Amino acid sequence: MHPDNQLSRDLIITGLVMSSLLLASIIYAFQGSTYSQADECANRVRSAISPYQVQQLISSKDLPPSYSEVKDWCSTELEGYELKIETAKTYREFPRTTDMMY
C-alpha cells in the first residue's frame, strides 16, 4: 500500500463516520420537540392581538393574561380559534383609563 492512498482512505472513512454521528445527533436532538396544538394556539393568540384584546377574548382578570391562562383557554377552544382571533381584532386595543381621557 502506498502511504498517500492509506491516508486518503482514512480521511474518507473518518469523514463518513463523523458526518453520520453528526446526522444522528441532529435527529436525536429534534426527536419529539413539537408543540402541542394548545401551545401553537396560545402563541398565535398572544402574537396576533394586543394583551388587552387577549384579556377580552379569554375573559381574564389579569392584564396581560399569563401564558398558561391563554393555553388553558386554547385547550377548550381549539376548533375555530383563528376565527375568534379575527373577531378579537375588532375589540378595543387599549383599556380606557382616566389618564387616557382628553
C-alpha positions in Angstrom: 0.0 0.0 0.0 1.1 3.5 -0.7 1.0 5.8 2.3 -0.9 8.6 0.4 -3.6 6.1 -0.6 -3.9 4.9 3.0 -4.2 8.5 4.3 -6.8 9.3 1.7 -8.9 6.3 2.6 -8.6 7.0 6.4 -9.7 10.6 5.8 -12.7 9.4 3.8 -13.7 6.9 6.4 -13.3 9.4 9.3 -15.3 11.9 7.4 -18.2 9.4 6.8 -18.2 8.3 10.4 -18.1 11.9 11.7 -20.9 13.1 9.4 -23.1 10.1 10.3 -22.5 10.9 14.0 -23.5 14.5 13.4 -26.6 13.5 11.5 -27.6 11.0 14.2 -27.1 13.7 16.9 -29.3 16.2 15.0 -32.0 13.6 14.6 -31.9 12.7 18.2 -32.0 16.4 19.3 -35.1 17.2 17.2 -36.9 13.9 18.1 -40.1 14.8 20.0 -39.6 18.5 20.0 -43.0 19.5 18.7 -45.6 21.9 20.2 -49.0 20.7 21.2 -52.0 22.3 19.4 -52.8 24.3 22.5 -49.3 25.7 22.6 -49.5 26.7 19.0 -52.9 28.3 19.6 -51.6 30.2 22.6 -48.5 31.5 20.7 -50.8 32.6 17.8 -53.2 34.4 20.1 -50.5 36.2 22.0 -48.7 37.3 18.9 -51.7 38.3 16.7 -53.6 40.7 19.1 -52.8 43.1 21.9 -52.7 42.0 25.5 -55.9 43.9 26.2 -57.7 42.1 23.3 -56.4 38.8 24.6 -57.8 39.7 28.1 -61.2 40.4 26.5 -61.1 37.3 24.3 -60.4 34.8 27.1 -62.3 36.8 29.8 -59.3 37.1 32.0 -59.0 39.2 35.2 -55.3 39.7 34.6 -53.7 42.2 32.2 -51.7 40.8 30.5 -53.1 37.3 30.8 -50.5 34.7 31.6 -49.3 32.2 29.0 -50.8 29.3 31.0 -54.2 31.1 31.2 -54.2 31.6 27.4 -53.1 28.0 26.9 -56.0 26.8 29.1 -58.4 28.8 27.0 -56.9 27.4 23.9 -57.3 23.8 25.1 -61.1 24.3 25.2 -61.3 26.4 22.0 -59.1 24.5 19.5 -61.9 24.4 17.0 -62.2 27.8 15.2 -59.7 29.8 17.3 -58.4 31.5 14.2 -61.9 33.0 13.6 -62.1 34.1 17.2 -58.8 35.9 16.9 -60.1 37.7 13.8 -63.1 38.7 15.8 -61.0 39.9 18.7 -59.1 42.2 16.3 -62.2 44.4 16.3 -62.1 44.7 20.1 -60.7 47.8 21.8 -56.9 47.6 21.6 -56.2 49.5 24.9 -58.2 49.8 28.1 -59.9 53.2 28.7 -58.4 54.7 31.8 -58.8 58.2 33.3 -55.2 59.1 32.3 -56.1 58.4 28.7 -59.2 60.7 28.6 -58.8 64.0 26.9 
